[in-house]
Amino acid sequence: MLCIHVVFVVPSLILFLQCPFMKKNLFIFLIFIIFQSCVSSSKYNEAAKHVEKLKADSVLLSKRNRMLTDEKSYLENKSASMEQILYQRIQEKQDSLNHKEELLQQHELSINDMKARKAEEREAFETLSKSIFELFSDFNTDDVRLSTNCTQISVEVSDRLLFAVSSIKVDTKSSKVLEKVATALSKNADLNLVIVAHTDSVNSIKEKYDDNWTLGTLKANSILRNLIRDYKIQPVKISSSSRAETVALKKVNQSIGRNRIEFVFYSSFLPCIHTKD
């Protein structure tokens, strides 16, 4: 800054020396010029320092700006990535909900279909049991008892309608009962029969038979053979068994007596849908 002032001072001195009036004030002028030079040099130095500071600040700001730009770019990328992940998770949740809703609808349809089929089966069973009950409706309740259990239709008949006293041979009076049994089997092609013999606890003819199990088996088999031989029932549709004295009489069946034959009808097309006594 001082050099700049010298450049301007030298021509000025020449002008001052050429002017008589100015020669007198030369000293004052020189002092003024030097003072101005000192002041300007101080300001220049101060300004130079300020410029350097501004340059340094500019470098820092530029660096900070790059950092913020990079951070902004990172956050934008991260935000886009998170948005994509969230969208994917939402889509997966929605797909899962849709699948569960579809399964629920299928389950409801399955339940409704099952209910409809159960209703049809119940109606079919009630129709079947009603038709068999009607066959035995003219018998006295002291001799014949009718009931249902699940899809089984039970007709319990007192021994006195089927056998002679102390005998396992089917009596001629049994025809009235056996005709009804044969009619039920003939009218329903899918109907099967189990003949179950029950006895009391006393073996009244033990001199002929070892025990009540044997006695019951012989009675049940006697009726089975009669149905096959005299009523032309297919053997595949009927079977026999003995329960001896193991099954107690229900209160409503007391009049029939413990010595009885139980005809158990069932259809292979009807699963167990309910219990009704």
C-alpha positions in Angstrom: 0.0 0.0 0.0 3.0 2.3 0.7 4.4 1.7 -2.8 1.1 2.8 -4.3 1.2 6.1 -2.3 4.9 6.7 -3.4 3.8 6.4 -7.0 1.2 9.1 -6.4 3.5 11.2 -4.2 6.4 11.6 -6.6 4.4 13.4 -9.3 2.7 15.4 -6.7 6.1 16.6 -5.4 7.1 17.7 -8.8 4.0 19.8 -9.1 4.5 21.3 -5.7 8.1 22.3 -6.5 7.0 24.0 -9.7 4.5 26.1 -7.8 6.1 28.9 -5.6 3.1 29.0 -3.3 3.2 25.3 -2.8 6.9 25.2 -1.8 6.0 26.9 1.4 3.5 24.2 2.3 5.6 21.4 1.1 6.4 20.2 4.6 2.8 20.2 5.6 1.8 18.3 2.5 4.5 15.6 3.0 3.3 15.1 6.6 -0.3 14.7 5.3 0.8 12.2 2.6 2.8 10.1 5.1 0.0 10.1 7.6 -2.4 9.0 4.9 0.0 6.2 3.9 0.2 4.9 7.4 -3.5 4.9 7.9 -4.1 3.2 4.5 -1.5 0.5 5.2 -3.2 -0.3 8.5 -6.5 -0.7 6.8 -5.0 -2.7 4.1 -3.5 -5.1 6.6 -6.8 -5.3 8.4 -8.7 -5.9 5.2 -6.2 -8.5 4.1 -6.6 -10.4 7.4 -10.4 -10.2 6.9 -10.1 -11.5 3.4 -8.0 -14.4 4.6 -10.6 -15.1 7.3 -13.4 -15.0 4.7 -11.4 -17.4 2.5 -11.0 -19.8 5.4 -14.6 -19.5 6.3 -15.6 -20.1 2.7 -13.5 -23.2 2.6 -15.2 -24.4 5.8 -18.6 -23.5 4.5 -17.9 -25.3 1.2 -16.8 -28.4 3.1 -19.8 -28.2 5.4 -22.0 -27.8 2.3 -20.5 -30.9 0.7 -21.1 -32.8 4.0 -24.7 -31.6 4.2 -25.2 -32.5 0.5 -23.8 -36.0 1.1 -25.9 -36.4 4.2 -29.0 -35.2 2.3 -28.3 -37.7 -0.4 -27.8 -40.5 2.2 -31.0 -39.7 4.0 -32.9 -39.6 0.7 -31.6 -43.0 -0.3 -32.3 -44.4 3.2 -35.8 -42.9 3.1 -36.4 -44.5 -0.3 -35.1 -47.8 1.0 -37.2 -47.6 4.2 -40.2 -46.7 2.1 -39.7 -49.7 -0.1 -39.2 -52.0 2.9 -42.3 -50.7 4.5 -44.3 -51.0 1.3 -43.1 -54.6 0.9 -44.0 -55.4 4.5 -47.4 -53.8 4.1 -47.9 -55.8 1.0 -46.9 -59.0 2.8 -49.3 -58.2 5.6 -52.1 -57.6 3.1 -51.3 -60.8 1.3 -51.4 -62.7 4.6 -54.7 -61.1 5.6 -56.1 -61.9 2.1 -55.0 -65.5 2.5 -56.4 -65.8 6.0 -59.7 -64.3 4.8 -59.8 -66.8 2.0 -59.2 -69.6 4.4 -61.9 -68.3 6.7 -64.4 -68.1 3.8 -63.5 -71.7 2.8 -63.8 -72.8 6.5 -67.2 -71.1 6.7 -68.3 -72.8 3.4 -67.0 -76.1 4.8 -69.0 -75.6 8.0 -72.1 -74.6 6.2 -71.7 -77.6 3.9 -71.2 -79.9 6.9 -74.2 -78.5 8.6 -76.3 -79.0 5.5 -75.0 -82.6 5.2 -75.7 -83.2 8.9 -79.2 -81.9 8.5 -79.7 -84.2 5.5 -78.3 -87.2 7.5 -80.5 -86.4 10.5 -83.6 -86.2 8.3 -82.7 -89.4 6.5 -82.1 -91.2 9.9 -85.4 -89.8 11.3 -87.2 -91.0 8.2 -85.6 -94.5 8.5 -86.3 -94.8 12.2 -89.9 -93.7 11.8 -90.5 -96.3 9.1 -89.1 -99.1 11.4 -91.0 -97.9 14.4 -94.2 -98.0 12.3 -93.6 -101.7 11.6 -93.6 -102.5 15.3 -96.3 -100.0 16.3 -98.9 -102.7 16.8 -96.9 -104.5 19.5 -97.5 -104.1 23.2 -94.9 -102.0 25.0 -94.6 -104.7 27.6 -93.2 -107.0 24.9 -91.4 -104.6 22.5 -89.4 -101.4 23.2 -88.2 -99.1 20.5 -85.3 -96.6 20.8 -82.5 -94.9 18.8 -78.9 -94.3 19.7 -76.7 -92.4 17.3 -77.7 -93.9 14.0 -78.7 -97.2 15.5 -82.3 -98.2 15.8 -82.9 -100.6 18.6 -85.9 -103.0 18.8 -85.9 -105.0 22.0 -88.2 -108.0 22.1 -89.1 -110.2 25.1 -88.1 -113.9 24.9 -91.7 -114.8 25.3 -92.5 -113.6 21.8 -89.6 -115.6 20.2 -88.8 -118.8 22.2 -90.5 -121.5 24.1 -89.7 -121.7 27.8 -86.2 -123.1 28.5 -85.5 -123.5 24.8 -83.2 -122.0 22.2 -85.4 -123.0 19.3 -87.4 -120.3 17.6 -91.1 -120.7 18.3 -93.7 -120.5 15.6 -95.2 -117.5 17.4 -91.9 -115.6 16.5 -93.0 -115.2 12.9 -94.9 -112.0 13.7 -91.8 -110.3 14.9 -89.4 -111.8 12.4 -91.6 -110.8 9.5 -91.3 -107.2 10.6 -87.6 -107.5 10.9 -87.3 -109.0 7.4 -89.6 -106.3 6.0 -87.3 -103.6 7.4 -84.2 -105.2 5.8 -86.0 -105.8 2.5 -87.3 -102.2 2.1 -83.9 -100.6 2.9 -81.1 -102.0 0.8 -78.4 -100.2 2.8 -79.8 -101.4 6.1 -77.8 -104.0 8.2 -78.7 -105.9 11.4 -77.0 -107.1 14.5 -78.9 -109.7 16.6 -77.9 -109.3 20.3 -79.1 -111.9 22.9 -79.4 -110.8 26.5 -80.1 -113.2 29.5 -80.7 -112.9 33.2 -78.1 -113.8 35.8 -79.5 -117.3 36.3 -78.7 -120.2 34.0 -82.0 -122.0 34.2 -80.9 -124.7 31.7 -77.3 -125.1 32.8 -77.5 -128.8 32.4 -77.6 -128.2 28.6 -75.3 -125.1 28.3 -72.1 -124.1 30.0 -73.1 -120.5 30.8 -75.3 -117.6 29.8 -72.8 -116.4 27.2 -73.2 -119.7 25.4 -77.0 -119.6 25.9 -77.2 -116.1 24.4 -75.0 -117.0 21.4 -77.2 -120.0 20.6 -80.4 -118.0 20.8 -79.0 -115.2 18.6 -77.7 -117.7 16.0 -81.0 -119.5 16.0 -82.8 -116.3 15.0 -80.1 -115.5 12.4 -80.4 -118.9 10.7 -84.2 -118.5 10.7 -84.0 -115.1 9.0 -81.6 -116.5 6.3 -83.5 -119.7 5.7 -87.2 -118.7 6.0 -87.1 -115.0 5.0 -84.2 -115.1 2.5 -82.2 -112.4 4.1 -78.7 -112.1 2.7 -76.2 -113.4 5.3 -73.9 -110.4 4.6 -76.5 -108.0 6.0 -76.8 -109.7 9.5 -74.6 -110.8 12.3 -75.2 -112.1 15.9 -73.7 -111.7 19.3 -74.3 -112.5 23.0 -74.1 -110.0 25.9 -75.3 -112.6 28.5 -76.4 -110.7 31.7 -73.9 -107.8 31.3 -76.3 -105.2 30.1 -78.8 -104.1 32.7 -82.4 -103.3 31.8 -83.4 -99.6 31.7 -86.3 -98.7 33.9 -88.7 -98.3 30.9 -87.8 -101.8 29.8 -88.5 -103.6 33.1 -91.7 -105.2 31.7 -89.8 -106.9 28.9 -87.6 -108.9 31.2 -83.8 -109.5 31.2 -84.2 -112.5 28.8 -84.7 -110.6 25.5 -83.4 -110.3 22.0 -82.3 -106.9 20.7 -82.5 -106.2 17.0 -80.0 -103.4 16.2 -80.6 -101.8 12.7 -78.0 -99.5 11.2 -77.2 -98.0 7.9 -73.6 -97.9 6.6 -74.4 -94.7 4.7 -75.3 -92.8 7.9 -72.4 -91.8 10.2 -73.0 -91.1 13.9 -74.7 -87.7 13.9 -76.5 -87.5 17.2 -77.5 -89.5 20.3 -81.1 -90.0 21.0 -82.6 -92.5 23.5 
